[in-house]
Amino acid sequence: MTTLAYDPTPEQIAIIEHEGHAFVRACPGAGKTRTMVERARVMRADTSDLRSVAFLSFTNAAVDEMKMRLAKFGALPAPIFPNYIGTFDGFLWQFLIGPFGIDGCPEPPQLIPDKKDWVVKPPYDAARELTLECFDRQTGALIKNKADKFKFEPKNGPGAWEEVARNMIARSLEKGLLDFEDVRAIVKGRLVDKIFADRAATALTGRFKELVVDEAQDCNPADLDIIDWLRRSGLTVKIICDPNQGIYGFRGGATNELEAFSAKFDKADHLPMSGNFRASPAICSAISQLRPPTTRGEFDRAVGRYKSEATPVHLLSYGGQAVSPHIGPAFLALTDKLNLDRKELRILAATWSSASNGAGRRTVDPRNNKTLLLAQAVMGFHSAFAAGNPRHALGSLHRAVLMVRGLIATAGDYGTYLAKPEIEDGGWRPEIISIGQELHPNPAEAAEQWLTRARNLLDKDLVGSASIGTRLKTNSNLGALLSTVQVTDLPARSIHDVKGLEFPAVCVVLSPQTAGKIIDVLSGTNAGQKEIEEARKIYVAASRAERLLAIATPKSRVEELKAILDAGGQAVVVSHVPTD
């Protein structure tokens, strides 16, 4: 929709013109971003109240999309100040942590995003390594469900690990080293202090007249407490959400709590956004059916530019005990009929490795092997630069080089290293870009030849007595990681990476390990919270598609999934992926 062509629906008009609090439930593709842009335009036009507006979301991708839309349609001035657009985490840091520091700590607060990855290990060789995310930040107690993924079953209990974790937490706070879990704990404590809470509320309501929280299904309980405080403080709060897209249970996502929170809004402030402007009728039908039975409600309606698209949803049935590398070519055969640009297509799965396997690439788990970590980072560096998204990959390569040099011991030490005052912000980038370019694998080069080049290039500035050959050891999986030969050139991404984005065609991969449980949720025979969240990931992934949706499904369950999708009344076609 362009500025001139924008023709809001009655539901969108109601939200654009709504002056009070609002709890908005929006289906996928409902045009919520454009609606929020128009809401910003209305507020800017109101010269009777010159306060600004804050737009918050939970991922950088969603924030970047909002910034782009607001700039494109001229809804807010440039520069954006005093308005605010950013992540919820960034909002807390800027307004409730940064200006005040940490009580009892003379050091200025420093953000350490990977603090949760710090290694927790008692001081004896046979002890199992855990990470700090497995421990409660307030008490240091072990969080069993998080430790279970490490298969952690100590004979004498977790006491030794808990002591290490408590000491680690205390020392980090003394040094002002925080991640966003710490931030929430500190903010929660400050809001209990009525004097502080009243002063902060006065400052925030003096600057902002409205706070819009997009993707609110990604809130955790602490987030909802903070939003409720802002609302009670006199700030107008608008919540935009689709509870079926809540896929952040690993960070304490609060889907059930969000439903309870919605009850605090008056009935007149509950506003719907239905009608899918993104997807075709077949895709709208499919994503309606990909919700658990108790939350399906009415079918989504296709109302956008693809409302007459006749392409059916395709189920790609594959065999074997693992994700088939032939899924990618089968998906491409479907997309070729629509003359789509391959760079705009995506293969999505719950994990990057499953998506990559479906695209025809062999993946290797590098664990803590420095050779494999370096090779994986180099390949990710070149893939990301080719796709125009190098920021995360550049950091991963920097981290791998630091581990090889001995400047950090584990991946979890990376954020702490960057926070050191002697480390120039961003000054490392030119060297790391050069290393990434130097280590680009040559098609005719054997793995050992690449490894020799890597050793020669990085055999300087080493910390410790270990030789470069000891740090970068030969590994039988290296060749697979370095291979530039792949069945397709399809971009493969995890579902979390693409939340809030959209693509002309999407292939969603269900792995043999999770497909059965997901289909059980969709058929109403499984209501476990973990399984429900796995099913939501498929819903999120499918709702990214505009014209073509394919779902790669193990052949043992494909007919069950077809029956679920058929109930939506649109065409669903099953085709079989070739085997080796």
N, C-alpha and C positions, 0 to 999 in steps of 0.2 A: 504494500500500500504506500503510495506517495502522499506528500502533504496535500496536494490538490485533490487526489482521489479518495482521501480518507472519508469514509462514510460510517460513523460509529453506529453500532446497534443500540437499541434502547437500553440494554443491560450496561453497555459501555458508557453511554451518556449518564446513566444513573451514578456510576462510579466517578466519572470525570467531575460531575457537579456536586458530589456528596461532600458536605462541609465538616461532618463530625467524624468520630471514630468509625472504622469499618473493618469487618472481617469478610474477606472476599475469597470465595472458593472458585478456582478457575480450572477448567479442563485444559488438557494440552492444546497448544495452538490457539488459545482463546484471544490472542492479541493483547495480553496483559501489559507487555512492555510498551506498546504504542499507546495504550490507554493511560499508563502512568506518565508518559511523555505529555499527553494532552492535559492530564491533571496538573502537571508542572506548569504548563502554559497558562492555565486558568489562575493558578496561585500567583504567578508572576504578574499577571494583569491586574491583580487586586492591589491597588496602591494604598488602600486603607490600612493594610498590615504589611510592613516592609520586611518582616522577618523572613528567614530563608527556609529551605526544605532539605531534609536528609533522606537519601535513598540508600538502603542497606540490603545486601544479599550475603550469601555464604560461600561463594566461589569467585575467584578472580575472573573466570570466563563470563559469569553472569554480570559482574560489575563492568567489565570491558564492553559487553553488549549494551548495557544501559548507557554508559558514557557515549558510545558511538551513536546510539539513537537520539539521545538528547542533543548532541552536537549537530547531527544530520538535520533534525527538524527544528533547530533553533529554539528549543523550549527553555533553555537556561543560558545565561550570559557566559562569555568566555573572557577572563578566567572564571572558573566555577564558584570561587569563594565569594560570599560566605556560605553558599550552599555546600552540601557535602554528598559525595557519592563514593561508597566504599564497602568493604566487607564489614560484617558485624564485629569481627575481631578487631579490625582496624579502628572502628568507632570507639570501642571500649578502651583501646590503648591510647588514642589521641585525646579523649576527653576525661577519662576516669583513672588512668594510670600515669601516663607521661608527665602531666603537670604536677603530680603530687609525689611521685616516687614511691618507695616502699617503706612502710612504717618501721623505724628502728634500723634502717639500712642507709648508710651515708653514700653508697654508690648509686649513680643514676641507673634506672632500670634498662636492661638490654634484652631484646627479644631473641630467644633461641628456639626457632620453630621445631627443631628435631630433638628437643630435650627428652621427649618420650622414648627416643631410641638409645638413650644412654645405657650402657651395659651395667647391670647389677649382678655382682658375683662376689661371694665371700672369698677371703684370701687363702684359698687352698686349691691346688691344681685340679682335683677331681670334681669341683663344684660346677654345676650346670649354670650357664649364662642365661639370665633373663634381661628384660629391658624395663626401664622405669615406668612404662605405661601399665605394667602389671601390678602397680602399687598405688594405693590411695594417697593422694597428695597431702591430705590433712593428717592421717594417722600412720602412714607407711605400711598399712596392712596389705597383705597379698590379695589381689582381686582374682579369685580362682578361675573364673571363666576366661580371663585374658591369659592367665598362666597355662591354661590347658593346652593352648596351641603349641607350647614348648614341650608338651608331654612331661610336665614338671610334677614329680611325685617323690619328694625327698623323704628318706626314712625317718628323719628326726624332726620333720615339720619345717615350715618356712622361716622360723625365727631368725636364723643367721642372715638370710636374704633381706628380711624386713629391717633388721638393724642397719645393714648397709644402705638400704633405700632411704631410711629416715635420716641418716647422716648425710647422704647425698642431697636430699631435698633441703635440709637445713643449711648446708654449706652453699648451695646454689642461691638460696634466698639472701644469705649474708652478702653475696657478691652481686646481687641484683639481677641474676640470670633467670628470666621467666619465659615460659611458653604460654599459650592461650588458656591452658587448663589452670595454670597459676593465676592468670589474669582474672578469670571468672571467680576463683576462690577469693581473691583480694577484693574485687568489686562487691561480691556478696557480703563480705565482712564490713565494707565501708557503708553499704546502704543500711545496715543495721544501726549505724551511728546517725541518729536523727539530725544532729547539727550539720554533719557533712552532707547527708542526703538532701536536706533542705537547701543548702547553699549550691550544691551541684544542680539540683532541679531548677533553681532560679536562673543559673547561668545558661542551662540548656534551653529552657523555655523562652529566655530572652533572645536567644539566637535563632531558634527553630520554631516555626509555627506548625509544622507537620513532619512526622516521621513515617516513612513507608518502608516496611520490611517485606521484601520479596522472597520467594522460595521459603516461606516460614515453616514449611514442614521439616526443614533441616535444623530447626532450633533444638537445643537440648533443654532440660528443665531449668538450668541456671539462666539460659538466655530468656526463657519465658518469664522468669522472676524479674529480670532486669527490664524487659519490655513492659511488664505490668507496673513496675515502679515508675517508668517514664509516663505511662498512661495516667496513673494516679496523680502524677506531679503536675498535670495540666497540659501536657504535650498531646496534640491530636495524633493518634496512631492508626495507621492503616496496615492491616495484615493481608498479604496475598499468598495463597497456598493451594496446593493440591495434595492432601494427605496421602494419596496413593503413590506419590513420588518420594516419600520419605525413605531414603536409602542410606542414612548415615547413623545407623544403629551402633557402629563401631566407635563413634564419638559421642554416644549418649543421646541419639536422636529421640525425640519425644512425641511420637505420633499420638499416643493415647493421651498424654498430657495436653497436647494441642487441642484435642477435642474438648477436654474439660475447660481449657482456657477460653475457647470460643463462647462458652456459656456466660462469660463476663460482659459480652457485648449485647446491647439491646437488640431485640428482634428486628427493628428497623435498620440496624447497622449491619445485618447479615445480607450480603449482596452476592449474587451468582454471576459467573461469566461462563456461558456455554457457547457452543458453536466453535468449530475448529477451522481457523483460517489457514492452517498450514497444510493439512493432509487431504488425501483423496477419500471418497466414501468407503472404499474397502479397508483402508488403514484406520479410519475412524471407527469402523465396526470392530476391527481386530483389537484396537487398544481398549475399547469398551469391555470386550470379553477377557482381556488380560488383567482385569481387576478381580480380586476375590469376589465370589458370588454375593456376599453381603454388602458390597460397596459399589456394585455395578450401576444401579439406577438406570436412567434413560440412556439410550445410545447417543454417543457424540454425533453431531451433525457436521458434515463438510459444507462450509459456507464460503471458502476462499477461492483462489484462482484455480485450484485443482478439483473443484466440486463436480466436474464432469469427467474426470479421469477414470477410465474403465479398467485400468490394470488391476488384476486380482492380487491378493496376498498369496505368496508362495511358501510352501513348507518344503525344505530341502532335507530329505530323509537320508541319513548316512549310517553306515554300519561300523563295527569295531568298538574297541574299549577306550578309544581316545578320540579327540576332535580330529576329523579328517582334513588333510591338507587339500583335498579336492573340492571343498566347499567354495573356496574363492573362485576357481574357474566356473563352477556351476552358477554362482551368483553373477559373474561377469556376462555369462551367456544370456542371462535375463536382462541385464542393464543395456547390453548392446542394442537390443531391439528398440530402446527408447532414446538412443543416441546421446547418452549422458557422458559428461566429462569424468574420466576415472578419478581425477584428483578430488572430485566432490563427493565420491562414494565413501562409505565406511563399513568395515566389518567390526562389530561390537560384541563384547562378551564381558562377563563379570570380572575377569582378569585379563591383563594384557597378553599373557602367555596363551590363553585359550583363543583370543582373537587372532593372535599371530599364527598360531597353528592352523586356524581356519583359512587364513590368507595364504598359507603355503610355506610359512617359514618355520624352521625348527627352532625351538627356544630351549635355552639352557639355564638352570638355576645356578648362579655363580656363588651363592652363599657368601663365605668370607674369603674366597680365593682371589687374591689380588690380580692374577693374570686375567681371570675371567671377568672380574669387575671392571678392569681397564678396557678390555675388548668390548664388553657390553656398552660401556660409556662412550667409547669411540663410535660404535655403530649407531647408538642413539643420537650422538652429536650430529652425524651426517644426515640421519633421517630427519631430525628436527629442523636443521637448517634448510633442507630441501622443502620442508613443509611450511617454512616461514615462522616457526615457533621455537626459537633456540634457547630461551631463558632457562627452563628447567634442565634441559640436557647439558647446557654449559656448566651449570652447578654440579651435576652428577659427574662430569668429567673432571672438574676441579677436585671434587672429593676423592675420586679414585687416584688421581695423581698424588694428592696429599697422603693417602694411605700407603702408596708405593714408596714415597720418600720418607715415611715414618714420622711425619708431622702430626698425624692423628692415628689413633690405634683402631678405631671402629668408625663406621658410618655415622653413628650417633654423636661423635665428637665434632662433627663438621660445624654445626652452628656455634658451638663454644669457641672454636678456632677463629671463625669470622668475627666474633665479638671482641677479640683482643684489640686493645687500643692501637697496637703497633701495626695491625693489618689495615692497609689502605683500602678504603671502600671501593671495590671494583677495580683496583689496580692490578689484580691478578688476571683479568680477562684477556688482554692481548697475548700473554704467554700461553694460556690454556687454549685459546683459539688456534694459535700456531701449532701446538702439540696435536690437537685434533686433526688439523690439516695434514701434518707430517705423517700421522699414523693411519691415514686412509688406506684400507687394504687394496692391494692390486689384484685384479682378477686371476692372474697367472701365478700369484705368490702363494707358496705353501705356508701353513700356520707357523712353522718353525722360523721361516724367513721373516715373517712379520714380527715374531717374538724377539728375534735378534735386533731388528730395527728399534723396537720399543725399549729393549735393554740399553742399547747405545744412546738413545735419545734421553732417557731418564736417569742415566748413571751419573748424576751430579746432584749436589745439594741434599744428599742422603743423610738422615739422622739415625745414629746407631751403627753397630758394627756389621750388620748383615749385608752381604753383597747384593748387587742387583739381580744376580742369577738366583739367589735364595729367595728374594722377594717376588720375582716374576719367574715362576717355575713352569716347566712344560706341563700341559694338561691335554688329555685326549679329546676334550670337548671344545678346545679352542677353535679348531677348524670350522665346526658348526656355527659358532658365534660369529666368526668373521666372514662367513659365506655371503657373497652378494648375489648368489643365484637363488631365486625364489620362484615359486609357481606363478604368483601374480605380483603386481606392484600396488595392490590395494592398501590404503592406509588402515591399520588395525589399531584400535584403541580400547581401553577399558571403559565401561559405562560411566563411571564416575568422572572420567575426563571430558565427556561430551554433554554433561548435564546442562541444559539451557541452550544448546545449539540445535541446528537443523540441517538436513542434507537431502538431496533429491532421492537418493536410494540408500537403504540400510539393510545389512544382513546381520541379524542377531543370532549368536551362536549359543545354543544350550549344550552344556557339556554332559557326557554320560553320567558324571558323578552327581549332578544337581537336577537334571531334567525331570526325573521321576518325582522328586519332592515338590518341584515347582508346579508340575501338572496336577499333582494331588491338591495343592492349594487352590488352583484354578477350578478344580472339580468339586471343591468343598469338602474334601476328605482329610485335609490336613490344615490345622490352624496354629501350628507352632510359630512363635515370633521370628525365629531365625529363618524358617522356610518362607514366611510371608514376606520378609525383606528381600530374600532372593527372588521371589516372584515380582516384587516391585521393580527390581532392577530391569527385568525383561520388559515390563510396562514402560519404564523410562526410556529404554533403548528403542523400543518400537515406536514410541511417540516422537522420535527425532525424524522420522521418515516423512517425506512430502509426496512422492509419486509411487515409489516401489518399496515394499516391505517383504523381505524374505526372512524366515526363521529356520535355521539349521537345527534339526531335531534328531536324536537317535531314533533309528527305525522302530525300535521296540515300543516307543511311546507316541509315534507320529500320528496314528489314527485317533488316539485320545485327544491330542491337541487339536486336530482337525475338527473333531466333533464339537469341542468347546467354541472354536472360532466360527463354525458353520451356524451356530445358534444366533450369530449376529446378522444373518440374512444376506451377507455378501459373498462373492465368489472366493473360494480358497482352493488352490491347486497344489497337489503333492507331486513332486518329482524326485527321482532317486539319484543321489550323488554316486558317481562311479567309484568302485573300489580299486585297489592296486592290482 
